[in-house]
Amino acid sequence: MIWQLDFLFLILVLICALAAINIKDLLSAVIILGAFSFFMCLLWAEMGAVDVAFTEAAVATSVCTILFVGAIIKTTRRSKD
Amino acid sequence: MLDFIIGKFNFWFYVILMAVGLFAMLAKRNLVKKLIGMNIFQTAIILFYVSIGVKKGNVHVPIIVGGHGHEGELIQAADYLNPLPHVLMLTAIVVSIATTGVALAIIIMIYRRYNTLNEDEIIEIRQKQLEAEV
């Protein structure tokens, strides 16, 4: 575990989380959530949890984003907050 | 005190991330935004649990060194990361995907019935419907 790398990834994860909840367009928010998951995956690979990292990359990042995008296509993109 | 804050900086980040998720779940009015907040909250908790298994110093990932054809060698458990939180959180990730899928299905049903995703508007329409019934 390299603490500089850990710190960098944690800051990127935090920026992605704040951007995902503050952006008005729902599709953009979901894509930023996908970026959040990818940074989380890097963080786990860096912590030595390799199995968790590739499960996150294979399942959480792709399947979760696809489900969200499908639901947004079925409903609406606009959001007031 | 400063050593306590800086030395465990990653735990502070997990607490902030968890607070961001909880804020989105409580304060945002859009249902998809609430779901995004729930995802962030779950990931922060999983991150906390995985970070418990990390050891400092010269340790391997949990794959036995020389595991194939070197049965006679002695294995020290202290030389490896703790794999138990990893395995438990693997299950938690898959469960979180299933929860998200069910929640999105419910959101699509709500949109078909009320034609909006804003929580305030849904409550307003629901109250009007209840008054019309009485």
Backbone of each chain as ProteinMPNN parsed JSONL, in Angstrom:
{"seq_chain_A": "MIWQLDFLFLILVLICALAAINIKDLLSAVIILGAFSFFMCLLWAEMGAVDVAFTEAAVATSVCTILFVGAIIKTTRRSKD", "coords_chain_A": {"N_chain_A": [[0.855, -1.198, 0.0], [0.754, 2.046, -1.054], [1.006, 5.217, 0.198], [0.76, 7.721, -1.048], [-0.428, 7.196, -3.528], [-2.796, 6.099, -2.663], [-3.946, 8.348, -1.413], [-4.273, 10.065, -3.639], [-6.115, 8.604, -5.222], [-8.262, 8.513, -3.445], [-8.965, 11.214, -3.293], [-9.778, 11.649, -5.961], [-11.966, 9.9, -6.073], [-13.665, 11.11, -4.234], [-14.147, 13.586, -5.506], [-15.524, 12.668, -7.775], [-17.797, 11.558, -6.55], [-19.008, 13.836, -5.399], [-19.511, 15.342, -7.716], [-21.271, 13.633, -9.034], [-23.582, 13.716, -7.437], [-24.295, 16.367, -7.598], [-24.769, 17.245, -10.186], [-27.038, 18.35, -12.767], [-28.133, 16.999, -14.953], [-29.339, 13.776, -15.454], [-28.27, 11.623, -16.932], [-25.578, 12.335, -17.281], [-24.838, 12.309, -14.596], [-25.005, 9.588, -14.048], [-23.023, 8.526, -15.719], [-20.798, 9.698, -14.543], [-20.947, 8.385, -12.129], [-20.193, 5.861, -12.994], [-17.492, 6.39, -13.573], [-16.665, 6.92, -10.981], [-16.937, 4.337, -9.893], [-14.919, 3.07, -11.324], [-12.604, 4.362, -10.356], [-12.765, 3.505, -7.752], [-12.306, 0.833, -8.138], [-9.613, 0.874, -8.952], [-8.551, 1.764, -6.553], [-9.026, -0.417, -4.899], [-7.474, -2.415, -6.13], [-5.016, -1.317, -5.604], [-4.986, -1.527, -2.853], [-4.539, -4.22, -2.539], [-6.638, -5.968, -2.688], [-7.365, -7.87, -4.93], [-9.29, -9.577, -6.031], [-11.713, -8.374, -5.303], [-11.388, -6.038, -6.746], [-11.483, -6.855, -9.486], [-14.031, -7.938, -9.57], [-15.572, -5.674, -9.079], [-14.896, -4.152, -11.367], [-15.936, -5.78, -13.377], [-18.629, -6.323, -12.704], [-19.975, -4.249, -11.057], [-19.281, -1.745, -12.274], [-19.908, -1.976, -15.091], [-22.461, -3.388, -15.353], [-24.104, -2.023, -13.547], [-24.053, 0.616, -14.572], [-25.224, 0.17, -17.076], [-27.783, -0.704, -16.341], [-28.738, 1.627, -15.07], [-28.655, 3.492, -17.211], [-30.486, 2.315, -18.944], [-32.84, 2.543, -17.398], [-33.041, 5.327, -17.306], [-33.436, 5.974, -19.968], [-35.957, 4.863, -20.267], [-37.404, 6.521, -18.564], [-36.992, 9.775, -17.593], [-34.612, 12.389, -18.448], [-34.235, 14.776, -17.219], [-33.679, 16.701, -14.241], [-34.502, 18.358, -11.213], [-32.816, 18.897, -9.096]], "CA_chain_A": [[0.0, 0.0, 0.0], [1.542, 3.279, -1.192], [0.006, 6.16, 0.714], [0.529, 8.826, -1.989], [-1.385, 6.707, -4.528], [-4.052, 5.969, -1.918], [-4.471, 9.702, -1.221], [-4.693, 10.565, -4.954], [-7.347, 7.925, -5.645], [-9.361, 8.908, -2.559], [-9.419, 12.555, -3.702], [-10.522, 11.514, -7.22], [-13.242, 9.268, -5.747], [-14.506, 12.11, -3.567], [-14.587, 14.553, -6.525], [-16.532, 12.003, -8.607], [-19.033, 11.426, -5.777], [-19.647, 15.154, -5.278], [-20.016, 15.728, -9.035], [-22.415, 12.784, -9.397], [-24.82, 14.1, -6.766], [-24.634, 17.779, -7.788], [-25.029, 17.604, -11.576], [-28.485, 18.398, -12.997], [-28.513, 16.022, -15.967], [-29.23, 12.452, -14.831], [-27.384, 10.744, -17.71], [-24.207, 12.706, -16.914], [-24.607, 11.846, -13.228], [-24.795, 8.143, -14.064], [-21.706, 8.258, -16.309], [-19.807, 10.045, -13.518], [-20.981, 7.277, -11.156], [-19.355, 4.812, -13.574], [-16.095, 6.793, -13.331], [-16.488, 6.698, -9.531], [-16.717, 2.907, -9.678], [-13.606, 2.694, -11.854], [-11.568, 4.812, -9.423], [-12.876, 2.628, -6.597], [-11.66, -0.405, -8.561], [-8.169, 1.126, -8.863], [-8.224, 1.862, -5.132], [-8.995, -1.758, -4.331], [-6.297, -3.102, -6.659], [-3.881, -0.741, -4.898], [-5.013, -2.037, -1.473], [-4.219, -5.634, -2.524], [-7.854, -6.782, -2.808], [-7.45, -8.004, -6.388], [-10.554, -10.217, -6.4], [-12.755, -7.352, -5.213], [-11.179, -5.072, -7.827], [-12.022, -7.249, -10.796], [-15.49, -8.063, -9.5], [-16.11, -4.321, -9.247], [-14.737, -3.731, -12.759], [-16.768, -6.57, -14.271], [-20.05, -6.313, -12.354], [-20.546, -2.984, -10.587], [-19.104, -0.646, -13.216], [-20.621, -2.128, -16.361], [-23.874, -3.774, -15.228], [-24.823, -0.959, -12.84], [-24.225, 1.738, -15.493], [-26.171, -0.221, -18.124], [-29.128, -0.682, -15.732], [-29.124, 3.025, -14.854], [-28.922, 4.137, -18.503], [-31.751, 1.769, -19.419], [-33.943, 3.138, -16.649], [-33.176, 6.75, -17.661], [-34.07, 6.017, -21.3], [-37.387, 4.58, -20.07], [-38.089, 7.6, -17.821], [-36.639, 11.116, -18.062], [-33.235, 12.801, -18.179], [-34.183, 16.055, -16.498], [-33.795, 16.656, -12.791], [-34.494, 19.728, -10.692], [-31.678, 19.129, -8.196]], "C_chain_A": [[0.884, 1.239, 0.0], [0.63, 4.435, -0.812], [-0.252, 7.32, -0.23], [-0.533, 8.439, -3.017], [-2.772, 6.596, -3.908], [-4.742, 7.323, -1.792], [-5.026, 10.255, -2.531], [-6.022, 9.932, -5.366], [-8.52, 8.325, -4.762], [-9.89, 10.285, -2.935], [-10.238, 12.467, -4.986], [-11.902, 10.911, -6.977], [-14.2, 10.28, -5.127], [-15.029, 13.142, -4.563], [-15.696, 13.934, -7.377], [-17.85, 11.886, -7.854], [-19.754, 12.75, -5.69], [-20.228, 15.601, -6.612], [-21.266, 14.929, -9.38], [-23.682, 13.238, -8.684], [-25.202, 15.541, -7.032], [-25.039, 18.129, -9.204], [-26.532, 17.478, -11.861], [-28.975, 17.324, -13.965], [-28.29, 14.602, -15.426], [-28.286, 11.521, -15.584], [-25.925, 11.046, -17.4], [-23.873, 12.201, -15.523], [-24.294, 10.355, -13.207], [-23.432, 7.799, -14.659], [-20.609, 8.606, -15.306], [-19.792, 8.992, -12.421], [-20.17, 6.09, -11.669], [-17.877, 5.115, -13.385], [-15.73, 6.609, -11.865], [-16.186, 5.232, -9.245], [-15.347, 2.471, -10.2], [-12.483, 3.154, -10.935], [-11.566, 3.947, -8.166], [-12.165, 1.304, -6.884], [-10.142, -0.274, -8.503], [-7.72, 1.149, -7.41], [-8.125, 0.477, -4.51], [-7.819, -2.559, -4.842], [-5.046, -2.616, -5.933], [-3.815, -1.221, -3.448], [-4.658, -3.524, -1.393], [-5.422, -6.536, -2.612], [-8.146, -6.996, -4.288], [-8.785, -8.592, -6.814], [-11.713, -9.213, -6.343], [-12.634, -6.366, -6.369], [-11.755, -5.581, -9.128], [-13.498, -7.599, -10.749], [-16.153, -6.707, -9.701], [-16.049, -3.894, -10.708], [-15.704, -4.477, -13.662], [-18.244, -6.375, -13.984], [-20.552, -4.899, -12.078], [-20.467, -1.907, -11.656], [-20.0, -0.805, -14.436], [-22.112, -2.377, -16.147], [-24.687, -2.646, -14.591], [-25.08, 0.215, -13.786], [-25.254, 1.404, -16.563], [-27.602, -0.191, -17.577], [-29.62, 0.747, -15.554], [-29.491, 3.696, -16.174], [-30.238, 3.631, -19.084], [-32.937, 2.389, -18.717], [-34.14, 4.591, -17.027], [-33.772, 6.895, -19.05], [-35.571, 5.785, -21.161], [-38.112, 5.73, -19.383], [-37.667, 8.964, -18.365], [-35.212, 11.464, -17.665], [-33.166, 13.999, -17.264], [-34.364, 15.845, -15.004], [-33.733, 18.083, -12.265], [-33.352, 19.963, -9.713], [-30.479, 18.231, -8.541]], "O_chain_A": [[1.663, 1.46, 0.927], [-0.416, 4.62, -1.434], [-1.355, 7.867, -0.237], [-1.418, 9.23, -3.342], [-3.78, 6.942, -4.524], [-5.944, 7.449, -2.025], [-6.108, 10.841, -2.552], [-6.94, 10.625, -5.804], [-9.643, 8.465, -5.246], [-11.098, 10.52, -2.909], [-11.272, 13.124, -5.107], [-12.888, 11.335, -7.58], [-15.388, 10.307, -5.449], [-16.192, 13.539, -4.497], [-16.694, 14.593, -7.67], [-18.914, 12.09, -8.439], [-20.969, 12.809, -5.879], [-21.316, 16.175, -6.65], [-22.214, 15.47, -9.95], [-24.764, 13.157, -9.264], [-26.329, 15.931, -6.727], [-25.602, 19.2, -9.428], [-27.214, 16.628, -11.289], [-30.081, 16.803, -13.823], [-27.188, 14.266, -14.992], [-27.581, 10.722, -14.969], [-25.116, 10.127, -17.268], [-22.766, 11.72, -15.281], [-23.434, 9.904, -12.452], [-22.754, 6.893, -14.174], [-19.604, 7.902, -15.219], [-18.741, 8.726, -11.837], [-19.531, 5.389, -10.885], [-17.091, 4.22, -13.076], [-14.618, 6.192, -11.543], [-15.295, 4.915, -8.458], [-14.691, 1.617, -9.605], [-11.508, 2.427, -10.745], [-10.514, 3.684, -7.584], [-11.514, 0.729, -6.011], [-9.455, -1.194, -8.059], [-6.658, 0.63, -7.066], [-7.244, 0.224, -3.688], [-7.213, -3.312, -4.08], [-4.128, -3.394, -5.675], [-2.731, -1.314, -2.871], [-4.49, -4.049, -0.292], [-5.27, -7.758, -2.611], [-9.058, -6.382, -4.841], [-9.358, -8.177, -7.821], [-12.58, -9.201, -7.217], [-13.64, -5.909, -6.912], [-12.448, -4.837, -9.822], [-14.165, -7.565, -11.783], [-17.162, -6.593, -10.397], [-17.013, -3.343, -11.239], [-16.241, -3.899, -14.607], [-19.042, -6.27, -14.915], [-21.439, -4.402, -12.772], [-21.456, -1.227, -11.928], [-20.757, 0.101, -14.784], [-22.942, -1.656, -16.7], [-25.801, -2.345, -15.022], [-26.185, 0.756, -13.812], [-26.069, 2.253, -16.925], [-28.52, 0.281, -18.248], [-30.776, 1.052, -15.847], [-30.508, 4.385, -16.262], [-31.014, 4.404, -19.645], [-33.933, 2.728, -19.356], [-35.275, 5.064, -17.071], [-34.533, 7.83, -19.3], [-36.368, 6.426, -21.846], [-39.313, 5.908, -19.592], [-37.969, 9.271, -19.518], [-34.666, 10.931, -16.699], [-32.152, 14.221, -16.603], [-35.086, 14.954, -14.559], [-33.004, 18.918, -12.8], [-32.949, 21.108, -9.51], [-29.443, 18.303, -7.879]]}, "seq_chain_B": "MLDFIIGKFNFWFYVILMAVGLFAMLAKRNLVKKLIGMNIFQTAIILFYVSIGVKKGNVHVPIIVGGHGHEGELIQAADYLNPLPHVLMLTAIVVSIATTGVALAIIIMIYRRYNTLNEDEIIEIRQKQLEAEV", "coords_chain_B": {"N_chain_B": [[-2.264, 14.407, 18.491], [-2.431, 15.6, 15.916], [-0.987, 13.676, 14.615], [-2.716, 11.562, 14.911], [-4.837, 12.404, 13.257], [-3.633, 12.717, 10.701], [-2.301, 10.3, 10.341], [-4.296, 8.367, 10.065], [-5.653, 9.006, 7.678], [-7.159, 7.878, 5.634], [-9.427, 6.768, 6.779], [-10.858, 9.071, 7.474], [-11.534, 9.976, 4.949], [-13.314, 7.932, 4.204], [-15.402, 8.381, 5.965], [-16.251, 10.919, 5.119], [-17.099, 10.324, 2.524], [-19.194, 8.573, 3.074], [-20.892, 10.352, 4.357], [-21.495, 12.041, 2.219], [-22.986, 10.313, 0.593], [-25.148, 9.758, 2.316], [-26.234, 12.311, 2.594], [-27.116, 12.755, -0.034], [-29.105, 10.808, -0.16], [-30.93, 11.759, 1.716], [-31.461, 14.534, 1.222], [-31.764, 15.096, -1.515], [-34.229, 15.492, -4.093], [-34.907, 14.087, -6.326], [-35.626, 10.797, -7.503], [-33.793, 9.082, -8.796], [-31.427, 10.343, -8.157], [-31.39, 9.864, -5.424], [-30.957, 7.137, -5.469], [-28.414, 7.021, -6.597], [-27.019, 8.182, -4.499], [-27.396, 6.166, -2.593], [-25.858, 4.131, -3.727], [-23.287, 5.266, -3.509], [-23.033, 5.386, -0.744], [-23.131, 2.639, -0.017], [-20.789, 1.765, -1.289], [-18.868, 3.176, 0.133], [-19.013, 1.967, 2.652], [-18.267, -0.662, 2.021], [-15.681, -0.149, 1.202], [-14.527, 0.654, 3.625], [-14.605, -1.78, 5.058], [-12.939, -3.418, 3.468], [-10.541, -2.087, 3.784], [-9.817, -2.786, 6.337], [-8.552, -5.221, 6.164], [-6.01, -4.666, 5.218], [-2.453, -4.768, 5.418], [0.493, -3.179, 6.66], [3.848, -2.811, 5.346], [6.068, -5.46, 4.184], [4.168, -7.386, 2.591], [2.331, -10.02, 0.934], [-0.18, -10.255, -1.685], [-3.205, -12.234, -1.182], [-2.22, -14.838, -2.389], [-0.665, -17.899, -2.532], [2.83, -18.025, -2.301], [4.868, -19.82, -4.481], [3.048, -21.933, -4.666], [2.512, -24.075, -6.324], [3.644, -27.233, -6.553], [5.469, -26.98, -4.443], [5.097, -28.221, -1.852], [6.308, -28.707, 0.59], [7.148, -26.35, 1.788], [7.127, -23.9, 4.422], [4.369, -21.914, 5.424], [3.781, -18.64, 6.311], [1.224, -16.984, 7.928], [1.264, -14.332, 8.577], [2.593, -13.071, 6.562], [0.842, -12.498, 4.555], [-1.949, -10.637, 3.162], [-5.089, -10.106, 4.88], [-7.563, -12.206, 3.788], [-10.246, -12.486, 4.408], [-12.133, -10.195, 4.797], [-12.181, -9.357, 2.107], [-13.473, -11.462, 0.731], [-15.968, -11.49, 1.95], [-16.931, -8.944, 1.229], [-17.059, -9.146, -1.484], [-19.421, -10.575, -1.869], [-21.144, -8.61, -0.933], [-20.957, -6.629, -2.909], [-22.196, -7.835, -5.134], [-24.762, -8.188, -4.104], [-25.454, -5.496, -3.815], [-25.706, -4.704, -6.479], [-27.959, -6.182, -7.219], [-29.883, -4.997, -5.546], [-29.905, -2.4, -6.633], [-30.934, -2.93, -9.181], [-33.574, -3.815, -8.613], [-34.573, -1.489, -7.402], [-34.458, 0.315, -9.542], [-36.337, -0.832, -11.252], [-38.648, -0.38, -9.74], [-38.627, 2.401, -9.817], [-39.132, 2.876, -12.542], [-41.772, 1.899, -12.684], [-43.045, 3.763, -10.975], [-42.673, 6.087, -12.495], [-44.257, 5.52, -14.7], [-46.79, 5.576, -13.581], [-47.087, 8.121, -12.287], [-45.821, 9.969, -13.923], [-43.641, 11.552, -13.331], [-40.446, 12.095, -11.67], [-39.908, 13.45, -9.429], [-39.942, 13.754, -5.952], [-41.579, 15.451, -4.36], [-43.598, 16.275, -6.151], [-44.787, 13.814, -6.67], [-45.878, 13.172, -4.15], [-47.709, 15.25, -3.941], [-49.49, 14.733, -6.126], [-50.462, 12.3, -5.273], [-51.778, 12.983, -2.907], [-53.831, 14.574, -3.959], [-55.205, 12.634, -5.391], [-56.104, 11.029, -3.268], [-57.799, 12.827, -1.959], [-59.749, 13.166, -3.919], [-60.854, 10.642, -3.933], [-62.115, 10.579, -1.46]], "CA_chain_B": [[-3.571, 14.671, 17.879], [-2.193, 15.769, 14.479], [-0.574, 12.359, 14.15], [-3.941, 10.749, 14.847], [-5.641, 12.819, 12.101], [-2.94, 12.473, 9.432], [-1.935, 8.894, 10.235], [-5.434, 7.55, 9.634], [-6.4, 9.912, 6.794], [-8.106, 7.174, 4.753], [-10.699, 6.612, 7.482], [-11.599, 10.336, 7.352], [-12.132, 10.008, 3.611], [-14.473, 7.043, 4.16], [-16.509, 9.04, 6.685], [-16.778, 11.998, 4.262], [-17.808, 9.676, 1.408], [-20.448, 8.063, 3.621], [-21.749, 11.51, 4.605], [-21.982, 12.505, 0.915], [-24.058, 9.396, 0.179], [-26.31, 9.927, 3.194], [-26.834, 13.602, 2.235], [-27.863, 12.601, -1.285], [-30.314, 10.025, 0.097], [-31.906, 12.495, 2.525], [-31.79, 15.893, 0.817], [-32.118, 15.237, -2.927], [-35.653, 15.231, -4.319], [-35.095, 13.191, -7.466], [-35.486, 9.422, -7.027], [-32.55, 8.499, -9.319], [-30.359, 10.923, -7.342], [-31.383, 9.133, -4.154], [-30.358, 5.827, -5.726], [-26.97, 7.248, -6.751], [-26.525, 8.371, -3.133], [-27.35, 4.861, -1.932], [-24.693, 3.426, -4.264], [-22.071, 5.838, -2.924], [-23.042, 4.977, 0.666], [-22.751, 1.228, 0.044], [-19.39, 1.606, -1.673], [-18.029, 3.686, 1.225], [-18.966, 0.967, 3.717], [-17.46, -1.775, 1.518], [-14.294, 0.338, 1.229], [-14.087, 0.598, 5.025], [-14.355, -3.168, 5.452], [-11.764, -3.944, 2.759], [-9.333, -1.456, 4.318], [-9.432, -3.439, 7.589], [-7.675, -6.354, 5.879], [-4.721, -4.247, 4.673], [-1.337, -4.726, 6.37], [1.626, -2.366, 6.196], [5.116, -3.528, 5.284], [6.337, -6.353, 3.062], [3.193, -8.479, 2.596], [1.854, -10.425, -0.388], [-1.624, -10.442, -1.868], [-3.473, -13.594, -0.704], [-1.943, -15.955, -3.3], [0.483, -18.538, -1.889], [4.064, -17.974, -3.09], [5.34, -21.181, -4.719], [1.976, -22.847, -4.282], [2.434, -25.239, -7.2], [4.802, -28.11, -6.529], [6.361, -26.725, -3.31], [4.234, -28.497, -0.701], [7.056, -28.813, 1.834], [7.542, -25.064, 2.368], [6.323, -23.389, 5.527], [3.641, -20.706, 5.046], [3.498, -17.749, 7.445], [0.009, -16.21, 7.653], [1.538, -12.898, 8.775], [3.162, -12.509, 5.332], [-0.205, -12.283, 3.555], [-3.086, -9.796, 3.557], [-6.215, -10.873, 5.4], [-8.505, -12.318, 2.672], [-11.637, -12.669, 4.845], [-12.996, -9.069, 4.406], [-12.331, -9.31, 0.649], [-14.47, -12.439, 0.284], [-17.295, -11.062, 2.415], [-17.372, -7.753, 0.5], [-17.402, -9.61, -2.832], [-20.848, -10.858, -1.811], [-21.878, -7.355, -0.743], [-21.022, -5.917, -4.197], [-23.206, -8.471, -5.978], [-26.06, -7.855, -3.516], [-25.773, -4.089, -4.097], [-26.185, -4.628, -7.866], [-29.338, -6.684, -7.237], [-30.724, -3.96, -4.945], [-30.039, -1.313, -7.599], [-31.836, -3.37, -10.244], [-34.958, -3.794, -8.115], [-34.954, -0.09, -7.187], [-34.704, 0.948, -10.846], [-37.627, -1.343, -11.738], [-39.708, 0.339, -9.022], [-38.632, 3.782, -10.317], [-39.831, 2.882, -13.844], [-43.205, 1.762, -12.393], [-43.51, 5.044, -10.432], [-42.739, 7.058, -13.581], [-45.421, 5.214, -15.555], [-48.047, 5.94, -12.914], [-47.188, 9.539, -11.908], [-45.231, 10.768, -14.989], [-42.582, 12.415, -12.823], [-39.547, 11.413, -10.736], [-39.684, 14.32, -8.282], [-40.654, 13.21, -4.8], [-42.62, 16.389, -3.916], [-44.724, 16.211, -7.087], [-45.47, 12.523, -6.484], [-46.692, 13.261, -2.932], [-48.822, 16.163, -4.249], [-50.465, 14.013, -6.958], [-51.049, 11.233, -4.447], [-52.742, 13.606, -1.986], [-55.009, 14.947, -4.752], [-55.955, 11.399, -5.676], [-56.772, 10.596, -2.043], [-58.929, 13.734, -1.707], [-60.792, 12.894, -4.907], [-61.541, 9.412, -3.547], [-62.991, 10.867, -0.303]], "C_chain_B": [[-3.434, 14.792, 16.358], [-1.783, 14.424, 13.861], [-1.772, 11.426, 13.99], [-4.752, 11.086, 13.6], [-4.95, 12.428, 10.798], [-2.644, 10.985, 9.252], [-3.063, 8.005, 9.759], [-6.301, 8.338, 8.653], [-7.425, 9.165, 5.955], [-9.448, 6.958, 5.44], [-11.532, 7.9, 7.429], [-12.26, 10.432, 5.993], [-13.369, 9.109, 3.541], [-15.668, 7.695, 4.842], [-17.121, 10.14, 5.817], [-17.606, 11.409, 3.115], [-19.174, 9.156, 1.863], [-21.423, 9.203, 3.877], [-22.312, 12.059, 3.301], [-23.146, 11.63, 0.448], [-25.32, 9.594, 0.996], [-27.029, 11.24, 2.891], [-27.663, 13.482, 0.97], [-29.151, 11.827, -1.047], [-31.37, 10.851, 0.819], [-32.376, 13.758, 1.837], [-32.204, 16.013, -0.639], [-33.569, 14.807, -3.144], [-35.9, 14.256, -5.456], [-34.803, 11.747, -7.036], [-34.206, 8.754, -7.537], [-31.351, 9.044, -8.548], [-30.254, 10.223, -6.0], [-30.694, 7.776, -4.32], [-28.849, 5.942, -5.912], [-26.33, 7.444, -5.378], [-26.413, 7.062, -2.385], [-26.145, 4.047, -2.412], [-23.405, 3.925, -3.633], [-21.932, 5.394, -1.469], [-22.581, 3.527, 0.818], [-21.275, 1.051, -0.26], [-18.461, 2.092, -0.565], [-17.913, 2.652, 2.34], [-18.123, -0.228, 3.297], [-15.981, -1.407, 1.557], [-13.735, 0.281, 2.639], [-13.746, -0.833, 5.424], [-13.122, -3.735, 4.766], [-10.486, -3.366, 3.36], [-8.917, -2.061, 5.653], [-8.419, -4.547, 7.326], [-6.289, -5.978, 5.401], [-3.661, -4.27, 5.766], [-0.229, -3.871, 5.792], [2.887, -3.225, 6.157], [5.182, -4.477, 4.106], [5.387, -7.555, 3.116], [2.746, -8.767, 1.173], [0.347, -10.28, -0.455], [-1.926, -11.895, -1.525], [-3.393, -14.687, -1.776], [-0.651, -16.583, -2.788], [1.693, -18.509, -2.811], [4.603, -19.399, -3.236], [4.299, -22.232, -4.383], [1.93, -24.116, -5.112], [3.725, -26.025, -7.13], [5.808, -27.801, -5.435], [5.602, -26.996, -2.015], [4.982, -28.446, 0.619], [7.34, -27.486, 2.519], [6.577, -24.603, 3.45], [5.665, -22.078, 5.102], [3.356, -19.897, 6.303], [2.281, -16.902, 7.102], [0.255, -14.718, 7.791], [2.111, -12.255, 7.525], [2.106, -12.181, 4.285], [-1.253, -11.315, 4.086], [-4.211, -10.69, 4.069], [-7.291, -10.999, 4.324], [-9.972, -12.375, 3.098], [-12.531, -11.47, 4.511], [-13.208, -8.992, 2.903], [-13.476, -10.218, 0.205], [-15.869, -12.01, 0.715], [-17.812, -9.893, 1.588], [-17.658, -8.055, -0.962], [-18.897, -9.907, -2.907], [-21.65, -9.565, -1.723], [-22.003, -6.579, -2.047], [-22.135, -6.503, -5.061], [-24.609, -8.162, -5.439], [-26.447, -6.415, -3.829], [-26.256, -3.925, -5.532], [-27.638, -5.093, -7.941], [-30.298, -5.651, -6.653], [-30.972, -2.823, -5.92], [-31.01, -1.686, -8.708], [-33.289, -3.314, -9.818], [-35.443, -2.353, -7.943], [-35.247, 0.609, -8.503], [-36.01, 0.458, -11.451], [-38.775, -0.602, -11.054], [-39.798, 1.782, -9.509], [-39.361, 3.863, -11.655], [-41.341, 2.754, -13.623], [-43.797, 3.074, -11.874], [-43.648, 6.076, -11.55], [-43.935, 6.787, -14.484], [-46.712, 5.673, -14.905], [-48.17, 7.442, -12.707], [-46.579, 10.489, -12.929], [-44.232, 11.799, -14.48], [-41.679, 11.588, -11.91], [-39.286, 12.266, -9.502], [-40.563, 13.881, -7.12], [-41.812, 14.114, -4.356], [-43.854, 16.318, -4.815], [-45.503, 14.917, -6.928], [-46.38, 12.582, -5.262], [-47.921, 14.145, -3.179], [-49.923, 15.447, -5.045], [-51.193, 12.954, -6.136], [-52.102, 11.816, -3.497], [-54.019, 14.021, -2.717], [-55.87, 13.743, -5.062], [-56.731, 10.945, -4.448], [-57.972, 11.467, -1.731], [-60.074, 13.472, -2.673], [-61.569, 11.616, -4.54], [-62.511, 9.661, -2.405], [-64.048, 11.851, -0.717]], "O_chain_B": [[-4.195, 14.187, 15.603], [-2.178, 14.086, 12.745], [-1.833, 10.615, 13.065], [-5.295, 10.192, 12.95], [-5.582, 11.877, 9.896], [-2.725, 10.466, 8.139], [-2.815, 6.988, 9.111], [-7.527, 8.346, 8.769], [-8.455, 9.734, 5.594], [-10.489, 6.962, 4.785], [-12.759, 7.843, 7.349], [-13.392, 10.901, 5.873], [-14.359, 9.465, 2.902], [-16.8, 7.585, 4.372], [-18.341, 10.293, 5.769], [-18.672, 11.924, 2.777], [-20.171, 9.275, 1.15], [-22.625, 9.064, 3.65], [-23.462, 12.495, 3.258], [-24.161, 12.135, -0.031], [-26.426, 9.6, 0.455], [-28.258, 11.304, 2.92], [-28.765, 14.022, 0.886], [-30.179, 12.135, -1.649], [-32.565, 10.679, 0.579], [-33.573, 14.047, 1.851], [-32.932, 16.944, -0.985], [-34.073, 13.899, -2.484], [-36.974, 13.662, -5.547], [-33.85, 11.498, -6.297], [-33.594, 7.959, -6.823], [-30.381, 8.326, -8.306], [-29.152, 10.01, -5.493], [-29.954, 7.325, -3.446], [-28.091, 5.087, -5.454], [-25.238, 6.94, -5.118], [-25.462, 6.849, -1.632], [-25.492, 3.363, -1.624], [-22.535, 3.135, -3.265], [-20.834, 5.063, -1.019], [-21.747, 3.218, 1.669], [-20.582, 0.289, 0.414], [-17.401, 1.51, -0.337], [-16.838, 2.476, 2.912], [-17.354, -0.76, 4.098], [-15.133, -2.232, 1.897], [-12.58, -0.102, 2.829], [-12.718, -1.076, 6.056], [-12.339, -4.451, 5.39], [-9.468, -4.054, 3.442], [-7.775, -1.874, 6.074], [-7.535, -4.794, 8.146], [-5.457, -6.86, 5.191], [-3.914, -3.852, 6.896], [-0.029, -3.838, 4.577], [2.98, -4.239, 6.848], [4.44, -4.322, 3.137], [5.752, -8.614, 3.625], [2.773, -7.889, 0.31], [-0.328, -10.193, 0.571], [-1.02, -12.728, -1.563], [-4.378, -15.378, -2.038], [0.351, -15.888, -2.625], [1.603, -18.919, -3.968], [4.776, -20.104, -2.243], [4.632, -23.301, -3.872], [1.377, -25.125, -4.673], [4.772, -25.563, -7.583], [6.924, -28.317, -5.488], [5.475, -26.108, -1.172], [4.382, -28.175, 1.66], [7.727, -27.464, 3.687], [5.378, -24.878, 3.4], [6.312, -21.225, 4.494], [2.758, -20.405, 7.251], [2.289, -16.18, 6.105], [-0.461, -13.915, 7.192], [2.124, -11.029, 7.417], [2.436, -11.638, 3.231], [-1.432, -11.18, 5.296], [-4.28, -11.874, 3.738], [-7.894, -9.987, 3.965], [-10.858, -12.32, 2.245], [-13.619, -11.686, 3.977], [-14.287, -8.607, 2.453], [-14.334, -9.819, -0.583], [-16.831, -12.141, -0.041], [-19.001, -9.842, 1.272], [-18.403, -7.326, -1.616], [-19.563, -9.544, -3.876], [-22.699, -9.43, -2.353], [-23.026, -5.938, -2.287], [-22.925, -5.764, -5.649], [-25.532, -7.905, -6.211], [-27.616, -6.127, -4.081], [-27.126, -3.094, -5.792], [-28.455, -4.485, -8.633], [-31.39, -5.442, -7.182], [-32.094, -2.331, -6.038], [-31.819, -0.861, -9.132], [-34.142, -2.828, -10.561], [-36.579, -2.029, -8.292], [-36.179, 1.409, -8.585], [-36.722, 1.23, -12.093], [-39.758, -0.238, -11.7], [-40.892, 2.338, -9.611], [-40.121, 4.803, -11.89], [-42.116, 3.427, -14.302], [-44.897, 3.464, -12.266], [-44.605, 6.85, -11.57], [-44.56, 7.724, -14.98], [-47.633, 6.111, -15.595], [-49.246, 7.999, -12.926], [-46.785, 11.698, -12.832], [-44.003, 12.815, -15.137], [-42.073, 10.524, -11.433], [-38.528, 11.861, -8.621], [-41.765, 13.665, -7.277], [-42.89, 13.626, -4.019], [-44.989, 16.301, -4.34], [-46.729, 14.908, -7.034], [-47.516, 12.109, -5.309], [-49.018, 13.85, -2.707], [-51.106, 15.527, -4.712], [-52.396, 12.747, -6.295], [-53.169, 11.235, -3.303], [-55.127, 13.859, -2.207], [-57.098, 13.807, -5.009], [-57.882, 10.523, -4.56], [-59.019, 10.979, -1.306], [-61.241, 13.548, -2.289], [-62.768, 11.512, -4.795], [-63.585, 9.062, -2.351], [-64.89, 12.232, 0.096]]}, "name": "protein", "num_of_chains": 2, "seq": "MIWQLDFLFLILVLICALAAINIKDLLSAVIILGAFSFFMCLLWAEMGAVDVAFTEAAVATSVCTILFVGAIIKTTRRSKDMLDFIIGKFNFWFYVILMAVGLFAMLAKRNLVKKLIGMNIFQTAIILFYVSIGVKKGNVHVPIIVGGHGHEGELIQAADYLNPLPHVLMLTAIVVSIATTGVALAIIIMIYRRYNTLNEDEIIEIRQKQLEAEV"}
